[in-house]
Structure formats: structure tokens, C-alpha cells
């Protein structure tokens, strides 16, 4: 890598705003707020709205889509466009 053109890549703690869960990873994100992690070191704390701890896809709370209703809605709007 060329020196001086890449942002600083360092350990950062991300916290889910909804659940309060935290995880340590590496990122270029910065913060003025710091937190002491389980290993005793202090890391920048970045608070985010959605993580795997609160996203419906990962928590099992995702909704089942009504695909039949979507097809009927499409046909009402655009008609039955089958090739002749």
C-alpha cells in the first residue's frame, strides 16, 4: 500500500442503539467517545441504529411476503402481458 493515502484502520467498538449489544471489530470510523473493552484496552465507541442484533432478518422477525397478492396487484395494474 502507498503510504499516506489510506485512512487509519484501527479497532473500534460498535454498539447497537436498540439492544445495547456491542462488538469489537476494525474500521476507519472514529469517535470522541471511548469505552473500555473486556481485554482492558480503551477503544472508540460508535453507536449505530441497526446491527445483526436488531435487524429483522437476523432476529427471525422478518415478515412473510404475500407473493400471490403481489402478482395479482401487478396484473391489475398492467394487465396480463403474456407473449402471443
C-alpha positions as CSV (number, residue, x, y, z in Angstrom):
1,X,0.0,0.0,0.0
2,X,1.1,3.5,-0.7
3,X,1.9,5.4,2.5
4,X,-0.1,8.5,3.3
5,X,-3.2,7.9,1.1
6,X,-5.2,5.4,3.2
7,X,-7.3,6.3,6.2
8,X,-6.3,4.9,9.7
9,X,-7.6,1.4,10.1
10,X,-8.0,0.6,13.8
11,X,-10.0,-1.4,16.4
12,X,-13.4,0.1,17.1
13,X,-16.4,-1.0,19.3
14,X,-19.8,-0.7,17.7
15,X,-22.9,-0.5,19.8
16,X,-26.4,-1.3,18.7
17,X,-28.6,1.7,19.8
18,X,-31.7,-0.5,20.1
19,X,-30.4,-3.5,22.0
20,X,-27.2,-2.1,23.6
21,X,-25.2,-5.1,22.3
22,X,-21.5,-4.3,21.5
23,X,-18.9,-5.9,19.3
24,X,-15.3,-5.2,18.6
25,X,-14.0,-5.0,15.0
26,X,-11.6,-3.0,12.9
27,X,-12.8,0.1,11.0
28,X,-11.8,3.5,9.8
29,X,-14.7,5.1,11.8
30,X,-13.7,7.4,14.6
31,X,-15.5,8.7,17.6
32,X,-14.7,11.1,20.5
33,X,-16.4,8.6,22.9
34,X,-14.2,5.7,24.2
35,X,-15.2,2.6,26.1
36,X,-13.1,0.0,28.0
37,X,-13.4,-3.4,26.3
38,X,-13.2,-6.9,28.0
39,X,-9.5,-7.1,27.3
40,X,-8.9,-3.9,29.4
41,X,-8.0,-1.7,26.4
42,X,-9.9,1.5,25.6
43,X,-11.4,1.8,22.1
44,X,-13.5,4.4,20.2
45,X,-17.3,3.7,20.6
46,X,-19.5,4.1,17.5
47,X,-23.3,3.9,18.1
48,X,-25.3,2.6,15.1
49,X,-29.1,2.2,14.6
50,X,-29.1,-1.4,13.1
51,X,-26.8,-4.4,13.6
52,X,-27.3,-8.1,13.4
53,X,-28.6,-7.9,17.0
54,X,-31.7,-5.9,16.0
55,X,-32.2,-6.4,12.2
56,X,-35.3,-8.4,11.5
57,X,-33.5,-10.7,9.0
58,X,-31.1,-11.9,11.7
59,X,-33.5,-12.0,14.6
60,X,-36.1,-14.0,12.8
61,X,-38.7,-11.2,12.9
62,X,-38.8,-10.7,9.2
63,X,-42.3,-10.6,7.5
64,X,-43.5,-13.2,5.1
65,X,-44.3,-11.6,1.8
66,X,-47.6,-12.2,0.1
67,X,-46.3,-13.1,-3.3
68,X,-49.7,-14.1,-4.6
69,X,-51.1,-10.7,-3.8
70,X,-48.1,-9.0,-5.5
71,X,-48.8,-10.9,-8.7
72,X,-52.5,-10.0,-8.6
73,X,-51.6,-6.4,-8.0
74,X,-49.2,-6.4,-11.0
75,X,-51.9,-8.0,-13.2
76,X,-54.5,-5.4,-12.2
77,X,-52.1,-2.6,-12.8
78,X,-50.5,-3.7,-16.1
79,X,-52.8,-6.5,-17.3
80,X,-51.9,-10.0,-18.3
81,X,-48.8,-9.5,-20.5
82,X,-48.2,-12.9,-21.9
83,X,-46.4,-13.3,-25.2
84,X,-48.7,-14.3,-28.1
